[in-house]
Each structure stands twice: as structure tokens, then as C-alpha cells.
Amino acid sequence: MGDSLCSPFPPSGAGKRVTRILPVDISKLGQLISCGSSDNLLNDWDVKLPKNSIDCTILQAAAMQLRHEDIPVAFPTETVYGLGADATRGSAVRGIYEAKQRPSDNPLIVHIASLNQLRYLLDPKSMQHQNSYIPSQDMGPIQIKKLQDAGGSKRPAGESTDIESSTRQQRRYLVQERNDIEAEEEGIKIFPKLLESDSTLSTTGGSNGPDSEIVSDPIPNIYKGLIRKFWPGPLTILLSNPSNSILAPEVTAGLPTFGARMPRSLLALVLIRLAGVPLAAPSANASTKPSPTAAEHVLHDLNGRIDIILDGGLCDVGVESTVVDGLSDPPSILRPGGISIEQLRECPGWENVVMGYKDGSEKGSKPKAPGMKYRHYSPRATVVLHEAGSQQPAMSDLEKSVEKNKSVGVITTKTWTKIFDMVPGDPVMNPTEAICNDSSTLMNSTNGINRGTSPSSSPPSSPTSPSHQNLQKSFTHLHAPIAHTTTILRSTNVSFWTIALGRKTKDIARGLFSALRELDKMGVDIIYVEGIKDEGDAAAAVMNRLRKAAEIKIS
């Protein structure tokens, strides 16, 4: 790797690692080009990187580290920040467990950049025509485009022109061979570049063509409706791990299955594409702690344990992905997340999906998915969860819960009043505001770019398919929740910190982990949280995380 790629990462020296937060502006990552029809973005895509871009240089260097080294890289997704490593190398995956201090019997989710990369994981033996790919370079802002199938439209340099050789009636995907000389010289390797002739997801094989090898689609049909609607996005599907799997055994924790998802974050997708390997990636926090939704959260937990934190800003969803098992009958939800049970039931084959998880830790069992077995999401302070509908605690009760000169944290959601409203007429000392990140400039940032400028609020091209629409959400403007403090001048002299997450479930989910971390940073001794009903959006995920974090639950 040349000096230009190494420049963002000077040697950290002997002893403790130097962990660096490196901002990446997604508006400067170049151009995404879907291959084939407009619906084919999921199937496979290319990226054209702009020249002389520090953002691209950072991503390329991080990708090379993922490809060749065993130190994991932290990166943002739409759910939470992930801690990624090459899922095909055991030494790299063990680096995740070491950095997080996470039990090794907890399986990891595999993050992929395209359906064709997933197909290779499911059926590596049939995919013999491996090729390599080096992203071409071109100037211009981030865009989402498609390659037209007719009309003599222009293609990127080096793109094959035989991809339309099959008919729309033949639902199949083709192995496309490409020259790998340049890629091998750079040490970058991408999984087979497959292209389906009609839709993104085929259901059967087809007849042989002159320039193709026809194989049946290894992706189970039960998942195809979910993939079309929710990928890229916060949904993980459980799949059978083949006997000749290229995944490291440490990924599956001895299970015959593995979880896979395609993240909605453009930064994450381009990183995986550049690395050329699937990434095993749990949340980038110390084990049992609240999941990180900002780069600063990762630094707080993993400082000195990893080298690189790619800063793509605040996470949009704020809770981890929904994990589903379509291999069981009926299909089940193993972990609630960014996709609700109501949304799943709208898809064919998932009308009768059931909950296959408990809100407490499931000790004594072998977890099929992350977050099932151990206590998770816990701040240092004691968490008291008031279930939806329970009475808001009185001020006197809050004061009695701590000793003199201690502090109380309160997280309100849909109905509770703020602490300031609970004590009208009481003298207040030193009201302040604190941002849930160390730098106040992040409050006005998009996707957390802390450079004084913000990328475009939406992609230049209009989304035409669910996958395009999902990717467009990567450009959402996000803001951190704000913590307010007041000290009540009574004999107890108790300080109160409050964070109001808002009444919308999506806002509550997005700010929950950040609020728990912020109150921990303020040094509160106990945190009271107003729960919500397990209905719609990410409500079930919010309450699942709170019940796992809480030491005391009040109905």
C-alpha cells in the first residue's frame, strides 16, 4: 500500500494503540452505479471514486486494513456503529471479541454489500468464476444511477456489454467474468460479480446461454419479499451455513446458521465494497454497555483497543437490526429492531410471524442471534424502568432514591412532564444544557460530519425502487438529544438531569442509547426511564433494550 493511502494513519507506536476518529463525508464518495435494470441495485453495483479525495483515501486505507490486518475497524450503519472485521479470517474475527471483551459464544452478524456477495457465501462451490474489481475513478458528487439496458447508453470504462444476453422470461443470474490483473496488483479482491437478467431476486434456474453459467439462486424464497422491501436496511436474516463455508468458525459460534444483512449506510456499503470481503460486525461498544450511535461513543468504550473509527455521524435508526428466522415454521423474530412485526406481516409468507425472543437475558441457552443471552445495553448507573401506563414518580420519591448531594437522571418519552415542570416555584441553580456528544458542532451536522459543512440532504437522482428509497435515507439530517440539569435547593441538595426524547417512537429509538450514555457521562447515580407501548415502528426494540438494561421494573 502506497504512502498516500497510509497518510491518514500514522504509526501508533509501541504499547497502547492510538485510536483516531476520521470523519467521512458521504457526499464526496463518488458515484454508485447499479448494474442492469433500475431494480438491480441490490444485486450488484459499482462505485466510481473521485480523484484526490481525502474521504475516499480514508475509506480505501480502512478497507485495506480490514482486508489484510486483524485489528477491527469501527464504522457507522443506519442502526448503530459497528466493529467490523473480515468474516472469512478467524484471526480477524477474534480481534472483535478481544476489542469488545465479548463472550465468544455470541454469534456475529455478517454485513454484505450486494446479493451476489451473499450468494457466494451461501454456495461458494458453484461460484468458481471469481473475479476482482477496482473501482474506477471519476470526479463528481455522490449519486445513485443505473446502467440502461438499451439505447446505446454509456457504461463505465471496462464494463462488459454481454450482460443483456438473457431474456426477461429467464429468471436467473449470470456469472460475469472480468479482468483481474489490476486488482491483483493492488491486492484488492471482490467476490463474484453476478448479474440477474430480470429482477433482483430469482426463484428458479434457467437455461444455459453462450456466455453464462446458470445456477439456482441459493437465497431462500421466504426471504425474497423481505429483501425487496427492506434491504438495504435494518433487517438481518438467518441462513444455513454451507458445509464448505468460507466464513470463519468464530462468526457462527458453533451454530449451523449465520445472520446476514445489507446495511443502509452508504459509507458502510462502500467500505464493504472496497474491502472486497464480507464484514462480521457487532455493535462497536464494550460488551454489555449501551450501543454506540455516534463516533464519540465508540471512542469512549474502545479507546486504545482499535486504530480507526470512521465518523459518518449520528445513526438514523438508533437500535440494532431486527433479526428474523425464516427457516423455522412459522417464521420468528429472534431480536426486535428497526423493522417492526407489523411491517414484517405485510410481506408474503410472514403473515403469521411470531416472537421468538424474551426481553430478559436467556442464560443457559445457545443464542441463535446476538443480544439473546447476556445482559446488554446497561449504563453504569442503576436503571429504573417504568412500563407504559405506570404513574410518573413524584419529586419526593426521586429525591429519596439517592443520598444527599447525589444526582438523578430522568428520560421522558410520550407523557411524563419535565423535571422543570414538576417543581414550580422551587429555586433552581445553574440550569445548563449538555450535548450528547463532546463537540457541540455535531448538533447541526448531517450524518455527523464535523467539518463545519454539511453534505447534500438528498441524492441528486430520484429513487425509483425500494432499494433506492432505502439508500436515500442515508442523507437524513440528524440531531442529538439535549440533557437539561437543575439542582433543587433543599436539605438534600439533589441534582436532576432530564432528557426528553419526544413523543415519536422513531425519535425515542434514535435517542435512547445516546441518552443513557449522556446521563452516565453526567455521573448520575440512578436513571428513571418512561417506557412506551410495544406497538408499531421500533417500539418493541426500544422496550426490549430497556428491559435488558433495567435493574428495577415498575408496572
SVG drawing of the C-alpha trace seen along z (x, -y; Angstrom):
<svg xmlns="http://www.w3.org/2000/svg" viewBox="-52 -30 59 60">
<polyline fill="none" stroke="black" stroke-width="0.4" points="0.0,0.0 1.4,-3.3 2.3,-6.3 -0.8,-8.2 -3.1,-5.6 -1.2,-5.3 -1.2,-9.0 -4.4,-9.2 -3.0,-6.6 0.5,-7.4 2.1,-4.7 0.7,-4.5 4.0,-3.3 4.6,-0.7 2.3,0.1 -1.3,-1.2 -2.9,-1.9 -3.8,-5.4 -7.4,-5.4 -8.4,-8.1 -11.8,-9.4 -11.7,-10.1 -14.7,-12.0 -16.0,-10.8 -18.4,-12.9 -20.7,-10.6 -21.5,-13.4 -17.8,-13.1 -17.7,-9.3 -18.3,-9.4 -21.0,-7.7 -22.9,-4.5 -23.9,-2.7 -26.4,0.2 -25.8,2.9 -28.7,3.9 -32.2,2.8 -33.2,0.0 -34.2,2.5 -30.8,4.2 -29.0,2.1 -29.3,4.9 -27.9,7.4 -24.7,5.7 -23.3,2.2 -20.1,0.4 -18.6,-2.7 -16.7,-5.4 -14.4,-7.2 -13.5,-10.9 -9.8,-11.7 -7.8,-13.4 -10.5,-13.0 -9.4,-12.7 -12.7,-11.0 -12.0,-8.2 -8.4,-7.9 -9.6,-7.3 -12.1,-4.7 -9.5,-2.9 -7.0,-2.7 -9.6,-1.4 -10.7,1.2 -7.1,2.3 -6.7,2.7 -9.9,4.8 -8.6,6.9 -5.1,7.6 -4.9,7.0 -6.6,8.3 -7.4,5.0 -11.1,4.3 -12.4,1.0 -15.4,-0.9 -17.8,-2.3 -21.4,-3.7 -24.5,-2.0 -28.1,-3.2 -28.7,-1.3 -25.6,-1.7 -21.9,-1.9 -20.4,1.5 -17.0,3.0 -16.0,4.8 -13.5,7.4 -13.0,9.8 -15.6,12.5 -13.6,15.1 -10.5,14.9 -10.6,16.3 -7.7,14.2 -9.5,11.0 -12.8,12.1 -11.0,12.9 -9.9,9.3 -13.5,8.2 -14.0,10.4 -10.8,9.1 -11.6,5.4 -15.1,5.7 -14.3,8.2 -17.3,10.1 -18.1,13.8 -17.1,15.9 -20.4,18.0 -22.3,15.0 -22.7,15.2 -21.9,12.2 -23.9,10.7 -22.3,10.7 -22.6,7.5 -22.6,7.7 -22.6,5.1 -24.7,7.0 -26.9,10.0 -24.2,11.6 -21.8,11.4 -24.4,13.2 -24.9,15.8 -21.3,16.6 -21.4,17.1 -24.3,19.5 -22.9,21.5 -19.2,20.9 -18.7,24.2 -20.9,23.2 -19.3,19.8 -16.0,20.8 -15.6,17.7 -14.2,15.4 -13.1,12.1 -11.6,8.9 -12.7,5.3 -11.0,2.0 -13.5,-0.9 -12.9,-3.4 -12.2,-7.0 -14.2,-10.0 -15.0,-13.4 -18.4,-14.3 -20.7,-14.1 -22.3,-11.0 -25.1,-9.8 -27.3,-6.8 -27.6,-5.9 -28.5,-2.9 -27.0,-1.4 -29.6,-1.4 -30.2,1.9 -30.8,0.3 -30.4,-2.8 -26.6,-2.7 -26.1,-4.3 -22.7,-4.9 -21.1,-2.4 -18.2,-2.8 -14.8,-2.0 -14.2,1.7 -17.9,2.7 -18.9,5.8 -21.5,5.4 -22.8,9.0 -25.0,8.6 -28.2,8.4 -27.7,11.8 -30.6,13.4 -34.3,12.7 -36.6,11.2 -38.5,14.5 -35.4,16.3 -35.2,15.6 -31.6,16.4 -28.3,14.7 -25.2,14.9 -21.6,15.1 -19.8,12.2 -16.0,12.7 -13.8,9.7 -10.1,9.0 -8.4,9.2 -4.8,8.1 -5.1,4.6 -7.0,5.7 -4.3,8.4 -1.6,5.7 -3.4,3.6 -4.1,6.6 -7.9,6.0 -10.3,8.8 -14.1,8.6 -16.4,11.6 -18.0,12.9 -19.9,10.2 -23.2,11.9 -26.0,10.3 -29.6,11.3 -31.4,10.9 -34.8,9.7 -35.4,9.0 -33.0,8.7 -34.1,12.0 -34.7,15.1 -36.8,18.0 -35.6,20.7 -32.8,21.5 -32.7,21.0 -31.3,22.5 -27.7,22.1 -26.6,19.1 -23.5,18.9 -21.6,16.7 -23.0,17.8 -23.2,20.4 -26.7,20.9 -27.1,21.7 -30.1,21.9 -30.5,19.0 -29.3,20.1 -31.2,17.3 -34.3,19.0 -37.6,17.8 -39.1,17.0 -36.7,14.0 -37.1,12.5 -40.1,10.4 -38.4,9.0 -35.2,8.3 -37.1,6.4 -38.9,4.2 -36.3,3.7 -32.8,4.0 -30.6,2.2 -31.9,1.6 -32.1,2.7 -33.1,6.4 -30.9,9.4 -32.0,12.8 -30.9,16.2 -29.4,18.5 -28.0,22.0 -24.2,22.1 -23.0,24.4 -20.6,27.3 -17.9,25.7 -18.5,22.2 -15.8,19.6 -16.9,17.9 -14.6,18.2 -16.0,20.6 -15.8,17.7 -18.5,15.9 -21.2,18.5 -20.1,19.5 -20.6,23.2 -24.1,22.8 -25.2,24.3 -26.6,20.9 -25.4,17.3 -27.1,13.9 -26.6,11.6 -27.8,8.1 -27.1,5.3 -26.7,2.0 -28.5,-1.1 -25.5,-3.4 -23.7,-4.4 -20.5,-4.7 -20.8,-1.1 -21.7,0.2 -18.8,-1.5 -16.4,-0.3 -17.5,3.3 -17.2,3.0 -13.7,1.6 -12.6,4.2 -13.9,7.0 -14.8,9.2 -18.0,9.6 -17.7,8.0 -18.6,9.6 -19.7,6.6 -21.4,6.4 -22.0,3.1 -18.8,1.1 -19.2,0.8 -17.7,2.6 -19.7,5.7 -22.9,5.1 -22.7,1.3 -25.3,-0.8 -24.8,-0.5 -22.9,-3.5 -24.9,-5.8 -22.0,-8.4 -18.3,-8.1 -17.6,-9.6 -19.4,-6.7 -17.1,-4.3 -14.1,-6.2 -15.3,-6.2 -15.5,-2.4 -12.8,-1.3 -10.1,-3.9 -6.7,-2.2 -8.1,1.1 -8.6,0.2 -7.0,-2.1 -9.8,-3.6 -13.2,-5.0 -14.9,-6.1 -17.2,-9.0 -20.3,-9.1 -22.3,-10.9 -25.3,-10.1 -27.2,-6.8 -30.6,-7.2 -32.5,-4.2 -30.6,-4.1 -31.4,-0.5 -29.9,2.7 -31.4,4.5 -34.4,6.9 -33.2,10.5 -35.6,12.9 -35.6,16.7 -37.4,17.8 -36.0,21.3 -38.5,22.2 -42.2,22.8 -43.8,20.4 -41.1,17.8 -40.0,16.0 -38.3,12.8 -35.2,13.6 -34.4,9.9 -36.7,6.9 -35.1,4.0 -35.6,1.3 -38.3,3.3 -41.5,4.0 -43.5,7.1 -46.4,5.2 -44.1,4.4 -43.0,8.0 -46.5,9.3 -47.2,7.2 -44.9,9.5 -45.9,12.8 -45.1,15.8 -44.7,13.6 -48.3,13.0 -48.0,15.4 -44.5,14.4 -44.1,15.0 -41.9,13.5 -39.0,16.0 -37.2,13.9 -37.5,12.8 -36.9,9.4 -34.6,10.7 -31.3,12.5 -31.7,16.1 -29.0,17.7 -28.4,21.5 -29.4,21.5 -27.3,21.2 -28.2,17.9 -29.2,18.0 -28.7,14.3 -26.8,11.5 -28.5,9.9 -30.4,13.0 -28.2,14.5 -26.4,11.9 -27.3,8.6 -27.0,5.8 -27.3,2.1 -26.5,1.2 -25.0,-2.1 -23.0,-2.4 -26.0,-4.0 -28.9,-1.9 -31.8,-1.9 -35.4,-2.0 -37.9,-1.3 -41.5,-2.5 -43.6,-0.4 -46.1,-2.2 -49.1,-3.4 -47.4,-3.4 -47.6,-6.5 -44.8,-9.1 -42.7,-9.2 -43.2,-12.2 -40.4,-14.5 -40.2,-13.4 -39.8,-9.8 -37.0,-10.8 -35.2,-12.7 -35.5,-9.7 -33.9,-7.4 -30.5,-8.9 -28.3,-10.1 -27.6,-13.8 -25.6,-15.6 -26.2,-12.9 -27.9,-13.2 -30.8,-11.6 -31.4,-11.2 -34.8,-11.1 -35.6,-10.1 -39.1,-11.1 -40.9,-10.0 -44.6,-10.3 -46.4,-11.5 -44.1,-12.4 -43.6,-16.1 -40.1,-17.5 -38.4,-18.0 -38.6,-21.7 -42.4,-21.5 -42.6,-19.1 -41.2,-21.7 -42.8,-25.1 -41.7,-27.7 -38.7,-25.9 -35.4,-27.7 -33.3,-26.5 -29.5,-26.8 -27.2,-26.6 -29.6,-25.5 -27.4,-24.2 -27.6,-22.3 -25.3,-19.5 -25.0,-17.9 -24.9,-14.1 -21.6,-14.4 -18.4,-16.0 -18.5,-18.5 -21.4,-20.9 -20.9,-21.3 -22.3,-17.9 -25.7,-19.2 -26.0,-20.9 -24.3,-18.2 -25.7,-15.7 -24.5,-12.1 -22.1,-13.5 -19.7,-15.2 -17.9,-17.6 -16.2,-19.9 -18.4,-23.0 -20.1,-21.9 -22.9,-19.6 -23.4,-17.3 -26.5,-17.4 -29.7,-16.5 -30.7,-14.0 -29.2,-12.2 -29.3,-14.1 -31.2,-11.3 -34.8,-10.4 -35.3,-7.0 -37.2,-4.6 -37.2,-1.3 -37.4,-0.3 -33.6,0.2 -33.0,-3.3 -35.6,-4.8 -33.9,-3.0 -30.5,-4.3 -31.9,-7.8 -32.5,-7.7 -28.7,-7.8 -28.9,-11.6 -31.2,-12.3 -30.3,-15.3 -30.0,-14.1 -29.7,-15.9 -28.5,-14.7 -30.9,-14.8 -30.2,-17.5 -29.8,-17.0 -31.0,-19.7 -29.9,-19.9 -31.2,-21.7 -30.3,-21.5 -33.1,-21.7 -32.0,-23.7 -33.5,-21.7 -31.8,-19.9 -30.9,-17.0 -29.4,-19.3 -30.1,-16.7 -29.3,-17.4 -31.6,-16.3 -30.7,-15.7 -33.6,-15.2 -33.6,-14.2 -36.9,-14.5 -36.7,-12.1 -40.0,-13.3 -43.3,-11.6 -42.5,-9.9 -41.3,-6.3 -38.6,-6.8 -37.2,-9.7 -37.2,-7.7 -35.4,-4.8 -32.9,-7.1 -32.0,-8.9 -32.3,-6.1 -28.7,-4.8 -27.3,-8.3 -29.5,-9.4 -28.3,-6.6 -24.7,-7.3 -25.1,-11.1 -26.6,-10.6 -23.8,-8.2 -21.3,-10.9 -23.0,-13.4 -22.3,-11.0 -25.9,-10.4 -26.5,-7.6 -29.8,-6.4 -31.8,-6.8 -35.6,-6.7 -37.0,-5.9 -40.5,-6.3 -41.4,-3.2 -43.7,-3.1 -46.2,-0.6 -44.8,2.2 -46.7,1.1 -45.5,0.1 -42.2,-1.2 -39.3,-0.3 -41.3,-0.3 -40.7,3.4 -37.0,2.9 -36.9,-0.1 -38.7,1.8 -36.6,4.9 -33.4,2.9 -34.7,1.1 -35.9,4.3 -32.5,5.8 -30.8,2.7 -33.1,2.2 -32.3,3.5 -35.7,2.4 -39.0,2.6 -42.2,0.9 -45.6,1.7"/>
</svg>
